[in-house]
C-alpha cells in the first residue's frame, strides 16, 4: 500500500465516521462509475481507448453480437447473414428498430455508415477496424450487402465488435464532432449529456429492441473522469461512487481485505509491450541495431513484473498478439531470458559499452513504466521519461516521432490476431518496423480463407517480429473491479464494462 493511498483512505474513513457515508444511488437507480483516462471523442470511430469501447457497446449496436462467454455469434441489428461470394456478405436487417432520436433503422443507415467509415480520408482512428470494407449496397429497405476489398475471413468477428451502425440523416448533418457531443445510436442506453473528457450521463433506452445484449436493469449511468486512482478510492469510501475498475493490484488487495466492497479480478486480452523505432522514423537512433533491441528484451524481468505488480490473472507474453486470438501462435515466438549481463554485452557489441540516452514514452500505468525504466537503467540505458495522455502519444507515434515507448493494446476485444499484429506491422502510421517480409506474410494471413494457411502465415510473421525484436512483448493485463455491495456484476474476460448486465442487490 502506498503511503499516499493510506493517507487518503484514512481521511476518507474519518470523513465517513464524522458525517456518515453518502447513500449509494440505488435509491435513485443511478450507477456512478469512474473512468481513469480522458475520452477524447465519444464517437466510437474517432477514439481508440477502452473507455470509448465501453461507451460504444452501451450506446450503439452492430449488425452482429458475439456472446462474451460462449463466443457464439448472434444477430443484433441483422437477423441473419450469408456469404454471397468470398468478398460479399448479405444481411437481412431487423425491422422495427428505432434510433434514440426517433429515426427508423434500415438499409440506408448501414450503407451510409459503411461507406463513410471505409473511406480512409474520413479519418477513422483505427483503420484496421474498417479498412477491409470497400462499400455497402442497398438491396431493399431491410437487405444490404457489404463488399470487401479482398478476402477477409475475420469480417464476422469485426462486425460483432467495433463496427457500429449510425443514423444516416443525423450523422450526415452533424459529423464526428456532433456525434461526439450528442451521440445517437440504437443501443441499450441513450446519452443524456456529454462534457467532453469529463462527464457522461446515460439513461436506459425504453425503446430498445429485442437484442442479445439484453435490456438494462439500471436506469441511469453517471460516469465521471477521475484520473487519480486514490481519489476514486476515496470517493468509493465516501459513497460518491458505486463502481471503479482498472484498480492497481496492491490497492485491490487492500480493498478486498476490508470486506466492505466486492472486489473481482478478471483476465483481459490487453498486452503490454515496448515498441522500438527500428525503421528510424524518429531519426538516427540505437534502435535500428538488432543487438540493441535484443539487449532490451534480455534486460526486462517479465516474471517479476507480473508477480510483483500485475498479479491476478496476468501472465508473461512473448507474442505481438494475445494467445487466445486465432492465429496467435505462441510456439513461433522467440523468447528472451532475463539476463542483464547478456544485455550489457549486446549493447557493448553494438558500440554502446556505457549505454546510451533516449526518450522513453508511456501513457498509462506509471508504476509499470517506472519499473521498466529501472531495468533499462541497470544495463546503462538512461531514459528521458515522458508520460503523456494516450491521444497525444498516439499522434506522436503516428508521426514517427517516438524512439521507444511502453504501450498496450486490447484489440477492441476482437479474438483474431489480425486485430493486433496486423494493426501494427502492415506499414501503417503506427508501424515502427516497416518489414516487407512481415507485411507479405500478414497480407496472406489476413485474406486467406483456409484457416491452416492463415495460421501458417501469422506464425511466420510472429517468428520474424520476435526474432528481430521489433517489440518487447511483456505481459497480459488483468482488471480489478471494485464496487459496493449493492451492485451485482460479473465481469467478462474481454475488458468491456457491460452496463446491461449490472443490477442492484
C-alpha positions as CSV (number, residue, x, y, z in Angstrom):
1,X,0.0,0.0,0.0
2,X,1.4,3.4,-0.9
3,X,1.6,6.0,1.9
4,X,-0.5,8.5,-0.2
5,X,-3.2,5.9,-0.7
6,X,-3.1,5.1,3.1
7,X,-3.5,8.8,4.0
8,X,-6.3,9.2,1.5
9,X,-8.1,6.2,2.8
10,X,-7.8,7.2,6.4
11,X,-9.0,10.7,5.6
12,X,-12.0,9.2,3.8
13,X,-12.9,6.8,6.6
14,X,-12.6,9.7,9.1
15,X,-15.0,11.7,6.9
16,X,-17.4,8.9,6.7
17,X,-17.3,8.4,10.5
18,X,-17.8,12.1,11.1
19,X,-20.6,12.8,8.7
20,X,-22.0,9.4,7.6
21,X,-21.4,8.0,4.1
22,X,-23.4,9.3,1.3
23,X,-26.2,6.9,0.4
24,X,-25.4,4.8,-2.7
25,X,-27.5,5.8,-5.6
26,X,-29.6,2.7,-5.7
27,X,-32.5,4.8,-4.4
28,X,-32.3,7.0,-7.5
29,X,-31.5,4.0,-9.7
30,X,-28.2,5.7,-10.8
31,X,-25.0,3.8,-11.0
32,X,-22.0,6.1,-10.5
33,X,-18.8,5.0,-12.3
34,X,-15.3,6.4,-12.7
35,X,-13.1,6.5,-15.8
36,X,-9.4,7.0,-15.3
37,X,-8.4,8.1,-18.8
38,X,-9.9,11.0,-20.6
39,X,-12.1,10.1,-23.6
40,X,-11.3,12.5,-26.5
41,X,-14.4,11.9,-28.5
42,X,-17.4,9.7,-27.7
43,X,-17.9,9.0,-31.5
44,X,-16.7,5.4,-31.5
45,X,-14.9,5.7,-34.8
46,X,-12.8,8.6,-33.6
47,X,-11.2,7.3,-30.4
48,X,-9.3,4.1,-29.7
49,X,-9.4,4.0,-26.0
50,X,-11.0,1.3,-23.8
51,X,-13.4,3.9,-22.3
52,X,-14.6,4.5,-25.9
53,X,-15.2,0.8,-26.4
54,X,-17.3,0.7,-23.2
55,X,-19.5,3.6,-24.3
56,X,-19.7,2.2,-27.9
57,X,-21.2,-1.1,-26.7
58,X,-23.7,0.8,-24.5
59,X,-24.8,3.5,-27.0
60,X,-24.6,1.8,-30.3
61,X,-25.2,-1.6,-31.8
62,X,-23.6,-3.6,-34.6
63,X,-25.1,-6.0,-37.1
64,X,-23.8,-9.0,-35.2
65,X,-23.2,-9.7,-31.5
66,X,-20.6,-12.2,-30.0
67,X,-21.6,-13.6,-26.7
68,X,-18.5,-12.9,-24.4
69,X,-18.9,-16.2,-22.6
70,X,-19.8,-18.7,-25.3
71,X,-18.3,-16.8,-28.2
72,X,-21.4,-17.6,-30.2
73,X,-22.3,-15.1,-33.0
74,X,-25.9,-13.9,-32.8
75,X,-28.0,-11.4,-34.8
76,X,-28.3,-7.9,-33.4
77,X,-29.3,-5.3,-36.0
78,X,-29.1,-8.1,-38.5
79,X,-31.3,-11.2,-38.1
80,X,-29.3,-13.3,-40.5
81,X,-26.3,-13.2,-42.9
82,X,-24.6,-15.2,-45.6
83,X,-21.6,-15.1,-47.8
84,X,-22.7,-14.5,-51.4
85,X,-19.1,-15.0,-52.5
86,X,-15.6,-14.6,-51.0
87,X,-15.9,-10.8,-50.8
88,X,-19.6,-10.2,-50.4
89,X,-21.7,-10.5,-47.2
90,X,-25.5,-10.1,-47.4
91,X,-27.5,-9.2,-44.3
92,X,-31.2,-9.3,-43.5
93,X,-31.9,-6.4,-41.1
94,X,-34.1,-6.3,-38.1
95,X,-37.3,-4.4,-38.7
96,X,-38.9,-2.1,-36.1
97,X,-35.6,-0.7,-34.6
98,X,-35.5,3.0,-33.9
99,X,-32.6,5.2,-33.1
100,X,-32.6,7.3,-29.9
101,X,-33.6,10.4,-31.9
102,X,-36.6,8.7,-33.5
103,X,-35.0,7.8,-36.9
104,X,-36.1,4.3,-38.1
105,X,-33.2,1.9,-38.7
106,X,-33.0,0.4,-42.2
107,X,-30.5,-0.4,-45.0
108,X,-29.8,3.3,-45.7
109,X,-28.1,3.6,-42.3
110,X,-25.9,0.6,-42.9
111,X,-24.9,1.9,-46.4
112,X,-24.2,5.4,-45.1
113,X,-22.2,4.2,-42.1
114,X,-20.0,1.6,-44.0
115,X,-19.4,3.9,-47.0
116,X,-18.3,6.8,-44.6
117,X,-16.0,4.8,-42.3
118,X,-14.5,2.7,-45.1
119,X,-13.0,5.9,-46.8
120,X,-9.6,6.5,-45.3
121,X,-9.8,10.2,-46.0
122,X,-12.7,10.4,-43.4
123,X,-10.1,9.7,-40.7
124,X,-11.4,6.8,-38.6
125,X,-8.8,6.5,-35.9
126,X,-8.2,2.7,-36.0
127,X,-8.2,2.0,-39.7
128,X,-7.7,-1.7,-39.1
129,X,-11.3,-1.9,-37.9
130,X,-12.8,-0.7,-41.1
131,X,-10.3,-0.7,-44.0
132,X,-11.2,-4.2,-45.1
133,X,-14.6,-2.9,-46.3
134,X,-14.9,-1.5,-49.8
135,X,-18.6,-0.3,-49.7
136,X,-22.2,-1.2,-48.8
137,X,-25.1,-1.7,-51.2
138,X,-28.8,-1.5,-50.5
139,X,-30.8,-4.4,-52.0
140,X,-34.1,-3.3,-50.4
141,X,-35.1,-1.5,-47.2
142,X,-34.1,-4.4,-45.0
143,X,-31.5,-6.2,-47.1
144,X,-27.9,-4.9,-47.5
145,X,-24.6,-6.2,-48.9
146,X,-21.2,-5.3,-47.6
147,X,-18.4,-5.6,-50.2
148,X,-14.9,-6.4,-49.0
149,X,-11.7,-5.1,-50.6
150,X,-10.3,-8.6,-50.5
151,X,-11.0,-11.9,-48.8
152,X,-11.2,-11.3,-45.1
153,X,-12.3,-14.2,-43.0
154,X,-12.3,-12.2,-39.8
155,X,-15.1,-10.0,-41.1
156,X,-17.8,-11.5,-38.9
157,X,-15.6,-11.0,-35.8
158,X,-15.0,-7.4,-36.7
159,X,-18.7,-6.8,-37.4
160,X,-19.5,-8.1,-34.0
161,X,-17.2,-5.6,-32.3
162,X,-16.1,-2.2,-33.4
163,X,-18.3,-1.6,-36.4
164,X,-21.4,0.2,-35.1
165,X,-24.3,1.4,-37.2
166,X,-25.1,5.1,-37.2
167,X,-28.3,7.1,-38.3
168,X,-27.6,8.3,-41.8
169,X,-29.6,11.5,-41.7
170,X,-28.3,12.6,-38.3
171,X,-24.6,11.7,-39.0
172,X,-24.7,13.4,-42.4
173,X,-25.8,16.6,-40.6
174,X,-23.5,16.6,-37.5
175,X,-20.5,14.5,-38.4
176,X,-18.0,13.1,-35.9
177,X,-17.8,16.2,-33.8
178,X,-21.5,16.5,-33.4
179,X,-21.8,12.8,-32.7
180,X,-19.2,13.2,-30.0
181,X,-21.2,15.9,-28.3
182,X,-24.7,14.5,-28.8
183,X,-24.3,10.7,-29.6
184,X,-27.3,8.9,-31.2
185,X,-27.4,5.1,-31.6
186,X,-29.8,2.2,-31.2
187,X,-28.1,0.8,-28.1
188,X,-29.5,-0.1,-24.7
189,X,-28.5,3.3,-23.3
190,X,-29.1,6.7,-24.7
191,X,-26.9,9.7,-23.9
192,X,-28.4,12.4,-21.8
193,X,-25.3,14.7,-21.6
194,X,-21.6,14.9,-22.5
195,X,-19.0,17.1,-21.0
196,X,-16.1,16.2,-23.3
197,X,-13.4,14.2,-21.5
198,X,-15.1,14.7,-18.1
199,X,-18.6,13.6,-17.6
200,X,-21.1,11.3,-19.4
201,X,-24.7,10.6,-18.3
202,X,-26.6,7.8,-19.8
203,X,-30.2,6.6,-19.3
204,X,-32.0,3.3,-20.2
205,X,-33.4,3.4,-23.7
206,X,-37.0,2.5,-23.2
207,X,-37.5,1.7,-26.9
208,X,-34.6,-0.8,-27.1
209,X,-35.2,-3.8,-29.4
210,X,-35.0,-7.5,-28.5
211,X,-31.2,-7.6,-28.6
212,X,-28.9,-10.4,-27.4
213,X,-27.3,-7.7,-25.3
214,X,-30.3,-7.7,-23.1
215,X,-32.4,-4.9,-21.7
216,X,-30.8,-2.8,-19.0
217,X,-32.0,-3.1,-15.4
218,X,-30.3,0.0,-14.0
219,X,-32.0,3.2,-15.3
220,X,-29.2,5.8,-15.1
221,X,-25.4,5.6,-15.6
222,X,-23.3,8.6,-14.4
223,X,-19.7,8.4,-15.5
224,X,-17.0,10.9,-14.3
225,X,-13.4,11.0,-15.4
226,X,-11.2,10.9,-12.3
227,X,-7.6,10.4,-13.3
228,X,-6.2,9.7,-9.8
229,X,-7.0,6.2,-8.5
230,X,-6.5,7.4,-4.9
231,X,-9.3,10.0,-5.4
232,X,-11.5,7.3,-6.9
233,X,-11.0,5.1,-3.9
234,X,-11.7,8.0,-1.5
235,X,-15.0,8.6,-3.4
236,X,-15.9,5.0,-3.2
237,X,-15.4,5.1,0.6
238,X,-17.4,8.3,0.9
239,X,-20.3,6.9,-1.1
240,X,-19.9,9.2,-4.1
241,X,-19.1,6.3,-6.5
242,X,-20.6,2.8,-6.8
243,X,-18.1,1.2,-9.2
244,X,-14.5,1.6,-10.2
245,X,-12.3,-0.5,-12.4
246,X,-8.7,-0.9,-13.6
247,X,-7.6,-0.7,-9.9
248,X,-3.9,-1.5,-9.3
249,X,-3.3,-4.9,-7.7
250,X,-2.0,-3.6,-4.4
251,X,-5.0,-1.3,-3.7
252,X,-7.4,-4.0,-4.9
253,X,-5.9,-6.4,-2.4
254,X,-6.3,-3.9,0.5
255,X,-9.9,-3.2,-0.5
256,X,-10.6,-6.9,-0.6
257,X,-9.2,-7.4,2.9
258,X,-11.6,-4.7,4.2
259,X,-14.6,-6.7,3.2
260,X,-16.7,-3.5,2.7
261,X,-16.8,-3.9,-1.1
262,X,-16.9,-6.5,-3.8
263,X,-13.5,-6.9,-5.4
264,X,-13.3,-9.1,-8.6
265,X,-10.3,-9.8,-10.9
266,X,-10.7,-10.9,-14.5
267,X,-8.2,-11.5,-17.3
268,X,-8.2,-9.4,-20.4
269,X,-6.9,-9.5,-24.0
270,X,-4.7,-6.5,-23.4
271,X,-1.0,-6.9,-24.0
272,X,1.7,-4.6,-22.6
273,X,4.8,-4.1,-24.8
274,X,7.7,-2.0,-25.6
275,X,7.9,-0.7,-29.2
276,X,11.2,0.4,-30.8
277,X,11.8,2.7,-33.7
278,X,13.6,0.0,-35.8
279,X,12.8,1.8,-39.0
280,X,14.5,5.0,-37.9
281,X,11.3,7.2,-38.3
282,X,12.3,9.4,-35.4
283,X,15.9,9.9,-36.7
284,X,19.2,8.2,-36.2
285,X,18.9,6.1,-33.0
286,X,20.3,3.0,-31.4
287,X,17.1,1.1,-32.1
288,X,17.9,0.4,-35.7
289,X,20.5,-2.1,-34.4
290,X,19.1,-5.6,-33.8
291,X,21.6,-6.1,-31.0
292,X,20.2,-3.1,-29.0
293,X,16.6,-4.4,-29.4
294,X,17.6,-7.8,-28.3
295,X,19.5,-6.4,-25.4
296,X,16.5,-4.6,-24.1
297,X,14.4,-7.8,-24.4
298,X,17.0,-9.5,-22.2
299,X,17.1,-6.6,-19.7
300,X,13.5,-6.9,-18.6
301,X,12.4,-9.3,-15.9
302,X,8.9,-10.1,-17.1
303,X,8.2,-12.7,-14.4
304,X,9.0,-10.2,-11.7
305,X,6.7,-7.5,-13.3
306,X,3.8,-10.0,-13.4
307,X,4.3,-11.4,-9.9
308,X,5.1,-8.1,-8.2
309,X,2.9,-5.6,-10.0
310,X,0.2,-7.0,-12.2
311,X,-0.7,-10.2,-10.2
312,X,-4.2,-11.6,-10.6
313,X,-4.7,-13.4,-13.9
314,X,-1.9,-11.8,-15.8
315,X,0.8,-13.8,-17.4
316,X,4.1,-13.3,-19.4
317,X,3.5,-12.8,-23.1
318,X,6.1,-13.3,-25.9
319,X,3.9,-12.7,-28.9
320,X,2.7,-9.4,-30.6
321,X,-0.9,-10.6,-30.0
322,X,-2.9,-12.2,-27.3
323,X,-2.6,-16.0,-27.2
324,X,-6.4,-16.7,-27.4
325,X,-6.6,-14.8,-30.7
326,X,-7.0,-17.0,-33.8
327,X,-3.5,-17.2,-35.4
328,X,-1.5,-16.1,-32.4
329,X,0.9,-19.0,-32.4
330,X,2.9,-18.9,-29.2
331,X,5.3,-21.6,-30.4
332,X,6.5,-19.3,-33.2
333,X,7.8,-16.6,-30.8
334,X,11.4,-16.1,-29.8
335,X,11.7,-15.8,-26.1
336,X,14.4,-13.9,-24.2
337,X,15.5,-15.0,-20.8
338,X,16.1,-12.3,-18.2
339,X,19.9,-11.8,-18.4
340,X,21.3,-8.3,-17.7
341,X,24.9,-9.4,-18.4
342,X,23.9,-10.6,-21.8
343,X,22.1,-7.3,-22.4
344,X,25.2,-5.3,-21.5
345,X,27.3,-7.5,-23.7
346,X,25.0,-7.0,-26.7
347,X,25.0,-3.2,-26.1
348,X,28.8,-3.2,-26.0
349,X,28.9,-5.2,-29.2
350,X,26.6,-2.7,-30.8
351,X,29.0,0.1,-29.8
352,X,27.4,1.2,-26.6
353,X,29.6,-0.2,-23.8
354,X,28.5,2.6,-21.5
355,X,24.9,2.5,-22.6
356,X,23.1,5.5,-24.3
357,X,20.4,8.1,-23.7
358,X,17.0,8.1,-25.3
359,X,13.5,9.4,-24.9
360,X,11.0,6.9,-23.4
361,X,7.2,7.4,-23.6
362,X,4.2,6.0,-21.8
363,X,0.6,6.9,-21.3
364,X,-0.7,4.6,-18.6
365,X,0.4,2.6,-15.5
366,X,3.3,4.9,-14.4
367,X,4.3,2.3,-11.9
368,X,4.9,-0.3,-14.6
369,X,6.7,2.2,-16.8
370,X,9.0,3.2,-13.9
371,X,9.8,-0.4,-13.2
372,X,10.7,-0.9,-16.8
373,X,12.9,2.2,-16.6
374,X,14.8,0.7,-13.7
375,X,15.6,-2.4,-15.7
376,X,16.9,-0.2,-18.6
377,X,19.0,1.9,-16.2
378,X,20.5,-1.3,-14.8
379,X,22.1,-2.1,-18.2
380,X,23.2,1.5,-18.9
381,X,20.2,3.0,-20.8
382,X,19.4,6.4,-19.5
383,X,15.9,7.3,-20.5
384,X,14.2,10.7,-20.5
385,X,10.7,9.7,-19.3
386,X,7.8,11.4,-20.9
387,X,4.3,10.5,-19.6
388,X,1.5,11.7,-21.9
389,X,-2.2,11.4,-22.5
390,X,-2.9,8.5,-24.8
391,X,-4.2,10.7,-27.6
392,X,-1.1,12.8,-27.5
393,X,1.2,9.8,-27.6
394,X,-0.7,8.2,-30.4
395,X,-0.4,11.3,-32.5
396,X,3.3,11.5,-31.9
397,X,3.6,7.8,-32.7
398,X,1.6,8.2,-36.0
399,X,4.1,11.0,-37.0
400,X,7.0,8.6,-36.3
401,X,8.5,10.8,-33.5
402,X,8.7,8.1,-30.8
403,X,12.0,6.2,-30.4
404,X,10.8,3.9,-27.6
405,X,7.6,3.6,-25.8
406,X,5.7,1.4,-23.3
407,X,2.2,0.9,-24.7
408,X,-0.7,-1.5,-24.5
409,X,-3.4,-2.8,-26.9
410,X,-6.6,-4.5,-26.1
411,X,-7.6,-5.3,-29.8
412,X,-11.1,-3.9,-29.3
413,X,-11.7,-7.4,-27.7
414,X,-11.5,-8.9,-31.2
415,X,-10.4,-12.5,-30.9
416,X,-8.4,-12.6,-34.1
417,X,-4.6,-12.0,-34.5
418,X,-5.3,-9.5,-37.3
419,X,-6.7,-7.1,-34.7
420,X,-3.3,-6.7,-33.1
421,X,-0.3,-7.9,-35.2
422,X,-1.8,-6.6,-38.4
423,X,-2.7,-3.3,-36.7
424,X,1.0,-2.5,-36.0
425,X,3.0,-4.3,-38.7
426,X,1.5,-3.6,-42.0
427,X,3.4,-0.4,-42.9
428,X,0.7,1.8,-41.4
429,X,1.2,5.0,-39.4
430,X,1.9,3.1,-36.2
431,X,4.4,0.6,-37.8
432,X,7.9,1.3,-36.5
433,X,9.4,-1.8,-38.1
434,X,8.4,-1.5,-41.8
435,X,9.5,-5.0,-42.5
436,X,8.4,-6.1,-46.0
437,X,8.7,-9.8,-45.2
438,X,6.3,-9.4,-42.2
439,X,4.0,-7.4,-44.5
440,X,3.9,-10.1,-47.1
441,X,3.0,-12.8,-44.6
442,X,0.3,-10.7,-42.9
443,X,-1.3,-9.9,-46.3
444,X,-1.7,-13.7,-46.9
445,X,-2.8,-14.4,-43.3
446,X,-5.4,-11.7,-43.3
447,X,-7.0,-12.6,-46.6
448,X,-6.7,-16.4,-46.8
449,X,-10.0,-18.3,-46.5
450,X,-8.2,-21.6,-45.5
451,X,-7.6,-21.5,-41.7
452,X,-4.4,-23.5,-41.9
453,X,-3.0,-21.0,-44.3
454,X,-3.9,-18.2,-42.0
455,X,-2.2,-19.8,-39.1
456,X,0.9,-20.7,-41.1
457,X,1.5,-17.1,-42.2
458,X,0.6,-15.5,-38.9
459,X,3.2,-17.9,-37.4
460,X,5.8,-16.7,-39.9
461,X,5.1,-13.1,-39.1
462,X,5.3,-13.7,-35.4
463,X,8.6,-15.6,-35.8
464,X,10.1,-12.7,-37.8
465,X,8.8,-9.9,-35.5
466,X,10.1,-11.6,-32.3
467,X,13.4,-12.8,-33.8
468,X,14.1,-9.3,-35.0
469,X,12.9,-7.9,-31.6
470,X,10.8,-5.2,-33.2
471,X,8.9,-5.2,-29.9
472,X,9.5,-6.4,-26.4
473,X,6.1,-8.1,-25.6
474,X,5.9,-8.4,-21.8
475,X,2.6,-9.3,-20.2
476,X,-1.1,-9.6,-20.4
477,X,-3.3,-7.4,-18.3
478,X,-6.0,-8.3,-15.8
479,X,-8.6,-5.9,-14.5
480,X,-9.6,-5.3,-10.9
481,X,-13.2,-4.2,-10.4
482,X,-14.3,-2.7,-7.1
483,X,-17.9,-1.9,-6.3
484,X,-20.3,-1.6,-3.5
485,X,-22.2,-4.5,-2.0
486,X,-25.4,-3.1,-3.5
487,X,-24.2,-3.7,-7.1
488,X,-24.4,-7.1,-8.8
489,X,-22.0,-7.6,-11.6
490,X,-19.9,-10.4,-13.1
491,X,-17.0,-9.1,-15.3
492,X,-16.1,-10.8,-18.6
493,X,-12.7,-11.5,-19.9
494,X,-13.0,-9.1,-22.8
495,X,-12.4,-6.0,-20.7
496,X,-15.8,-4.4,-21.5
497,X,-17.9,-2.9,-18.8
498,X,-21.4,-4.1,-19.7
499,X,-24.0,-1.9,-18.0
500,X,-26.8,-4.1,-19.4
501,X,-25.6,-7.0,-17.2
502,X,-25.4,-4.9,-14.0
503,X,-28.2,-4.8,-11.4
504,X,-28.9,-3.8,-7.8
505,X,-28.8,-6.4,-5.0
